[in-house]
Amino acid sequence: MEYSAQQIAALVKGEIEGNPAVTATKLDKIEEAGPGSLTFLSTHKYIPFLQNTKASIVIITDGITDERPAKTTTLIKVKDSRDAFAILLDVYHKQQLSKNGIEQFAVVSPTTKMGKDVYVGSFSYIGDDVQIGNNVKIFPGVYIGDNTRIGDNCIIYAGVKIYRATVLGNNCTLHSGVVIGGDGFGFVPNNENTYRKMPQVGNVVIEDNVEVGSNSTIDRATMGSTIIRKGVKIDNLVQVAHNCEIGENTVLAAQAGVAGSSKVGRDCMIGGQVGIIGHLTIGNRVKIAGKSGIASNVPDDAVLQGSPALPHMDFKKSYVVFSHLPEINKKIRDLEDKISK
């Protein structure tokens, strides 16, 4: 990417102070920026870096400071520099994804149907009877199984594995290492003290505007579908087991796990390393603090913490008592001694 200050000012509706013809070819933090860098200043905390910055262009919130950078730096004053920089990051991101066509060494079944402006990277494999929407970007090393359906504007990064019959909605992003539709953990103990595998013949359905972080897994259903509703955001290293349902706009932080057949409501916030056992119902708008263990159904609007989880305020009160247990134990022993005497 290479943009002049004049082009950038037009994109973010800013006012230029300095050379409008100066160009930037990269994005950097203000404390690390060098010649050719574009950066921004939005808080007073970083004002000390402004005078000494070597950046070619700085987007700055109007009125935040009267200090001036070096003469080689051009300022672009805007109402909100953070918002303006976000606009530029979006432009930069879209440029990085402006790939089209099928690269050499990609394998695409002749029965696959593709929309417009699809990109398939080298060493990717797309199976039989797959349907792919418009403007989908499939990076190198992706596997897409037979009978999969992928909507418009999806981004599937390198190394993603999508098993057969998965349904992926519009505007979804799957980051590297994601596995969608692997077998659920279904094994039946028998009289021979071994485990018989229960075939997993269902699929995974992911609705629109879902993002799944690196190395997360969503298992296919034993029968029916594992369902991720629209707007769900899943962090890295999250496990969603077979026949689960995650409600609209729910977020799951890293290393959270939801066991088989549990249903999580909409607008929930589930912290890192939370464990939810199987066959539970978690209500809407529930908040669960990190490392909590959920072993029973949870009503709407609950805020939980601990393992096993308690209402958040009860946990905090209990922790106060727990932190004083050695002192309480000593007092009890002293009382027992007095009683015995």
PyMOL commands that set and color helices and strands:
alter all, ss='L'
color gray80, all
select helices_A, chain A and resi 5-12+44-49+81-96+312-323+325-340
alter helices_A, ss='H'
color red, helices_A
select strands_A, chain A and resi 3-4+15-17+23-24+26-27+37-41+57-61+74-78+101-102+107-108+113-114+119-120+125-126+131-132+137-138+143-144+149-150+155-156+161-162+167-168+173-174+179-182+187-189+195-197+203-206+211-212+217-219+225-228+233-234+239-240+245-246+251-252+257-258+263-264+269-270+275-276+281-282+287-288+293-294+303-305+310-311
alter strands_A, ss='S'
color yellow, strands_A
deselect
rebuild
show_as cartoon
